[in-house]
Amino acid sequence: MASIATELKYTPIGTIPGVAAGVRNAFNSHKTKPIEFRLMQLRKLYWGIQDNEAAITQACKEDLGKPAFETYMAEIGWCKNDIIFVTQNLHKWAKDETAPDIPLMNKLLSPTIRKDPLGAVLIIGTYNFPVNLSITPLVGAIAAGCTAILKPSESAPSVAKVLQHIVETSLDVSCYGVIQGAVPETTALLNEKWDKIFYTGSVNVAKIIAKKAAETLTPITLELGGRNPAIVTRNADVRLAAKRLLWGKLMNAGQVCISQNYTMVDKEILDPFIAEMKAVLRQFFPNGVKESEDYGRIVNGRQWARLKKMLEETKGKVVIGGDMDEANRFIEPTVILVDSPNDSLVSDESFGPLLPILAVEDLDTAIRIANEVHRTPLGLYPFGNKQETDRIMLETQSGGVSVNDALFHGTIPTLPFGGVGDSGQGAYRGRASFDCFSHRRSVTTTPGWMERLLDIRYPPYEGKLASFKRMSDLKPNFGRDGKVKVSLVGYILSLGAGSKSEGLLRYALVLLGEFPDISFQRLEIR
């Protein structure tokens, strides 16, 4: 189908309790627990996306001015590949695991870990990647065996309509549904009891959701944002850094939660860095940004006005771009040279195509500022040599890191994605999506014939403590000074290396020294 040519209709608030009760009852019927049921739903969801590809592309264009290439890459193709990956691995993930690190005595109880679905879950999507950030968690919920209600973002109304159509025509409507609406409808949803709430969006709304979830001790996953820093050292490849960071702010017109919010550049390479940005921008858009079909638009007038105000209030100097068109919700990629980490473009998250650059004296200064501006951002983007980038990662925190690139870690569908601290809680994507909506349930089975072995646990305890200590106490391999103790036998067997792996390496070196003509090929086990 080419489009869903109807106005977005909000769900009547009075019907929401009944919808929530319906998916709770469906879960309690155990309908979603068989693996084959889950697989069938995922396969149907795949074809629902495939059959509505044109409608999704058109809807993303209407809501965000999103180029067709970006829509396929980050929305349609992503979700289809995610479904295929999950269906190919679901049997393996859902299988009971033998529990690791179990003492010999306890192995007789066959400790295992089951993967149980959490229950009926609520997924609240967002507008910047309105298909991906709604469908991907839904895929995880279905795979885990949960029932689910999806609440798409009302700020992307065209996509919200398409998502509702896909869910209602592809999935079992007794187990999965869509609620449309804004604050009142979302509030009504939060008044219901859920077994998990998955939210993507702003920190302010996340606080409301977390507070409401705390009333019923409902677990939550929060995918938020942050004032993500990029750091370009004097040893970085300046052209590569400029090209990759500019790309990170061009995608979706900068409306990407993990793109860099500001860039700190060593003052020695500041001028070449800005020159390269100008050159790269001309390369990307030879006929200008505004006329290009490859550049999106701001989602709505309210967000456009917010970004315009940020640009007006900065004390920085615009060195690239700055063109705006309210009627078309257009904001040109704009590079601003700021002179303080307290500038509003640094201290506040822009979530748009604004690229503030702050010149710094050295790496020490950059790391200090990064930690002061936001200690736990969603992303971190260090450009430099290995020693520098390793140091940056050691002395900072973030949800994820793309070394010598912009946001690449967030574009790998099978890599767990999530924030830390106030940039988010929990992770999903690929196997992590299944885990996000699953409970790892530890199970033991105690056979009747073990009763005599278990007698020590029963009262009366008199005379049993010494025996229990002999059976259960582990002996430390370290002294009171904290240093590891190595026995004489262990020292000899490891050739004084102190560990098995180092000992094996020393034996291999001795062997090669003793038989210099020996080849690794002859050592292979055949």
N, C-alpha and C positions, 0 to 999 in steps of 0.2 A: 504494500500500500504506500502511496506517495505522501500522505499527510493525515493527521487526525484533525479534521476541520471543524472542531467545535470548541466553544469557550470552556476554560477550565472551571469545573463546578466543584465547590468545596463540599466535603462530606457533611451531612447534617450532624450536628454535635450529639443530638439525642440518640443516634444510632451507634455511636462509637463504643459504649459499654457492651452492647450486644455483639459487635464485631470482635472485640477483644475476648469476650467469653467464648465465642465460637472457635477461635484458634486455640484457646486453652483446652476446651473440650476435645478438639481434634487431637491435640497432643496426648491427652489423657487416655484416648482410645488406642494409643500405640500405633496408629496408622502410619506414622512417618518413620518408624524405627527400622523396618526392613531395608537392607541396603539396596535391593532392587527397586523399591519404591523411590528412594532418593535419586538413584541413577536415572530412572524414567523421568522424574521431574526436571532434572538438570538437562537431559537431552532435549526435552520439549522446550525448555527455556532457551537453549541454544538456537533452535529453529525459530522460536519466537523473535529473537534478535535478528537472525538472518533474514527472515521474511519481512521485517520492518526496518531494514537498513536505510532505505530511502527516506522513510518517515523520521528516523532518528537524525539523519544528516540534515534534513530540512529544519527540524525542530532546534537543533543546536545552532543552525544559522540564524534562525529567528530570535533565539534567546540571547546568544552570545556573539553573533557574527562569526562563529567559529568556522575556519576553513575546512573543507571536506577532508583534506589530508589529515589534519589534526583530529577531526571527529573519528575517522577510521582508526588512526594510530592509537589514540588515547581513550577511546570510548568503545566503538563497535568491535574492532579487531582484538583489543585487549580482553573484553568480556568473553568473546567467543573462545579465544585461546585459553582463558582461565577455566572455562567450563570443561573444555576437552582435557586439560591437564588434571583437573580434579576427578573427572570420571575415570581417567586412566589409572588413578592412584588410590581411589577411595577404598577399595577392598583392603589394600595394604594398610592404610591409615586406621581404618576402623577395627582391624583385627586386634584381639587381645594380645598384650605384650607380656613377656616374661619379665618380672621385675628385676632390675639390676642390683648388684651389690648386696645380695642376700647371704647372710652367714649360712654355713653348711647345715646346721641344725634346723634352721627355719626353711630351708629348701623343701623339707618334707611336707610343708603346708602348701606347696605349689603357689607361691605369691604371684599374682598377675595384676595387670592394670587394664581395666575395661575403659572404653571410650563411650560414655553415655551422653546423649543430647541434653542440653540445659533445660529446654522446655519451650515455652512460647516467648518469642523475642520481638522487640521493637527496633526497627532500623530507621533512623532519621537521616536523610540524605542532605546534600548541599548543592549549590548551583554551579560551581565553577567547572566541575566534571560531573554533570548531573546524571549521566548514565553509569559511568565507571564506579563512582563513589556510592551509588545505590545498589547496583547489581552485584558488585564484587562481594560485599558483606552478605548479601542475600544468598549468593552461591555457597558461601561458607556455612550459613545457617541451614540451608537445605542439605548440604553434604553431611553435616553433623547429626541430622535427624530432627531438627527443631521445626516448629511451625513459626510463621513470621508475618508481621504486618510491616509494610514499607510506607514511610511517609516521605514522599519526594519534596524537594524545595519548591515553594510557591514562587520563588524568584526566577525560576526557569519553567514557566507554565506550559510552554509547548512540549518540552521534554517530559514534564510530569504527566501530561495526557497520554503520551506514547507509552510511557512506563506502565501506566494503569492498564492500557489496552493489552500490552504484552503479557503482564502478569495474569490478567483475568481471562485471556484466551489461550494461555499456554499451560498454566499450572492448575493444580487441584484447589479450587476456590474455598473449600472447607478448611484448608490448611494454610493458605497464603492469600494475602489481600493487600489492598492499597487504600490508604486514607489520604485525602487531599485537604489542604487547608493551610492556615497561617498560625498565629499565636493561639487563638482560642481552641482550635482543633488539636494542636500539639499539647496544650495544657490538659485537654480532656484525655488524650492518650496517656499522658504522664500520671493522671489520676488512677489509671488502671494498674493492676499488679502484673508485672512482667518477670520473666526469669533471667532476662538480660536486656540491657538497652545499649545499642550501638549508635553513637552520634558522631557526625562529622560537621565541623563548623567553627564558630567563634568561641573564645574563652569565656566571654560574658554569658552566653547561652549555656555553655558547658557547666558553669557554676550552678545555674538554675536546675539543670538536669541532675547534676550530682547531688544537690541538696534534696531534691524530690526522691531520687533513688535511695538515698540514705534512710529515708523514713521507713522503708520496707527492706533495707539491707539488700537491695537489688544490685547485682554486679553490673558494672558498666565498662564499655570501651569508649574512650574519647580520642578522636583524631582531630587535633587542633592545628595551630600554626605557630608562628614565632618570628622574632626579629633575627632572622637567620643571617649570619655573617659570611662574607667571602673575604679571604685574606690572600693578597697577591704580594709575594716577597720579591726582593730584588733579583733573586735567582730564577724566577719563573719565566716561562716562555710567554712574553708579553702578548704577542699576536694570538696565541692559542687561548690564553686566559680571556682576552677581550672578546674573542669570537664565541667561546663557550658560555661565558657569563651573559653576553648579550642575548644569545639564543635562549638561555634560561628565563629571561624576562620578556621575550617576545611571544613565547608560547602562551596561548589563551589570553593575550594582551596583559600578561603579567599576573593574571588572577590564578596563581598557583601557590598553595600554602607552603611548599618547600623551596620555592625560588629564593635567591638571596635578597634580603631586605636592604642591605647596604654592603659596600665593598671597601675594604681598607687596602690601600696601595702604598707600597714603600715610596717615599717622596722622590727617590732617585729615578724611578721609572714612571712617575705620574704622567708627564707630558707624552712620552711614547705610548702609554696605555690609552690615554684619551684619543690620540691620533689614530691608533689601531681601531678603536671603537667606531670612529667616524668612517674609516675605510670599510669596516665590516658591514656597517649599516647600509652603505651605498651598494655593497656587493649583494646583500640580502634583498634590497628593494631598489633596483636601478631606476625605477620610474616613480619613486617616492612611496612612503609607507601608506598614506591615505588611499591611494588608488590601487593598492595591491589587494588581491584576493587571498593573500596568504597571511593576513593579519586580522585578528578578531576585534571585537568591540567590548566596551564595559557593559556589564549585565543590565543595568537600569540607571535611570536618572539620579537616584539617590546616591548610588556608589560613584557615579561620575562626578557629582557635586562634592562628595567627600574628598576625592582625589584632587580635584581642582583647588579646594580649600587648603589641602596639605601643601600643594605647590606654591600657593600664594603666601602661606605663613612661614615657609622655610627662609632662613637667612642665607642660604646657599646661592650659588651662581649657576644658572643654566648654561651648560656648554654644548649640549647637543639637544635638538628637538624643542619641545614645548608647545607645539601646535595642538589645538583642541577644537572640537566641534560638538557642541551639546546636542544638536538635533540628531546627529548620527552616533552619539555616545562614543565618539572617537577621542582618544588621547595618544598622541605620538610618543614612541619610546623617548624618554627624557632623562638625560644624564645631568646631574646637579653636583657641583663641587661644593661640599660643605666643609666647615672648618672646626666643627665641634661634635663630639658624640652626643651632646645634649640637643642637637638640632632635631626638630620633630620628625624629619624624614628618617632619622636613625632610631630614635627612641620609640617611635610608633610604627606598627606594621602597616605598610602601604597597601599591599594586596592589589597591585596594579603596575603599569609599565614605567614606574619611577625608579631611577637608578642612582641613588646618592653615592658619591665617592668621597672617602675621607683619607687624606694623605697622612701617613704615620712615619715616625722617625725610624722605627725598627720593629723587629718581630716581637720583642718584649712588650712594646706599647700596644701592638695589635692584639696580642693575647689578653692583655689586661683590659682593654676596652671591650673585647668580645664578652668577657666574663662579667663586666660591669653592666653592659647594655641588656643582656639576657643570658643568664647562667645556663639555662636548659632549653635552647632553641630546638626547633624541629630538624633543621639541617645545618650543616657546616661545610664550607667549600674552600679548602686550602690549596693554593697554587705555589709551588716552589720545589726545591729538591727534596729527596727522601728524608734527610735529617730534619729539615724544617717542618715538613708535613707530619712526620711522626711526633715531633715535639708539640705541634699544635693539637693533635689528637690526645696526647698524654695530658696536656694542661687545660683542656676544655671538656665540656659535656655537650651532647646533642642527641636527638633521636636517631640520626643517621649522618653519614659523611660520604661525600663524593670528592675524592682526591683528584686534583687537576681537572675538575669538570664541574658543571652546574647540574644539580638535582638528579644525576644519573642513577644513584642508588634507588630513587623512587620510581624509576621507570622499568624495573625488572619485576615482572609479575609474580615470580616464584620466591622473591626475597622478602622476608618479614619486614613490614613497614609499620612504624609507630613512633610516638614521641616519648619524651622522658620529662618528669617533673610537670611543669605547667604547659608543656607543649603536647601533652597527651598521656593516655594510660592504655596499655595493651598494644597488641600488634595483630596484623592480619595479612592476607595475600598468600596464595598457594597453600601449603600445608598449614601455615599459621592461621588461615581463615577457618579451617576445620577445627583446629585446636581452640580458637577463639570462642566457639560456640559449643565446646565439648567439656565434660567433666571427666578428669582422669580418676577413675574409681578403683581404689586398691581393694583387692579381694584375696582372702586366704581360705583354704579348705582344710580343716583339721580332721584327719581320719580317727576313727574310734580306737584303732590299735595303738595310738600314741599315748593313751591315758597314763600308762606307767611312767613314760618319759616326762609327762607334765606334772607328776605328783608334787614336784618341788614348789610349784606355785600356789598350792592350796594350804590354808591354815590346818593345824598349828605350824608356825614358822620356826619353832625352837630347833636349833641344831642344823638349820638349812642354809644360813647365810654364807658360811664358808664354802659350801658346795656350789652355791649360786655364783659366788665370785669366781671360783675356778672355771666354771662353765662359760661365764659371760664377759669377764673383764678382758679388754684388749691391753696389750703392753705397749707403752709409747716407745718410739724409736728415737726420741730426743731427750736431752737432759734438761736440768733446771735452767741452764743458760740459753736454752732455745736451739742449741745446735744439734744436728742429727748425729746419732751415734752409729758407728759402723763396726760390726764385729770383726774379729780377725779373719774368720772364714769368709765373710762377705767382702772384706778388703782384698783378700787373695783372689777370690773368684772374679771380682770386678777389676783386677789389676790396679787397685787403688783409685778407681774412677769415682766411686761414691754412688753410682746408679747403674742399673742394668743396661740401659741404652748406651751410656758412655763406656761401660765395660765391654759390650759387644763391639763397639767401634774400635777400642784398643786391641781386642783380639784380632779383628780384621786387619788392622795395620801391622800387627806382629806377623800374621799369616802371610801377608803380602811381602813383608820384609824377608821372611824365611824362604819364601818361594817366589822370587821376583818375576819369574816367567809365567806364573799362573795367570789365567785370564778369567774375567767375570763370566764369560760365556761358559767356561768349563765348570764353574761353580753352580750354574743353574740346575735346578732339580728338573729332571726330565721324566 
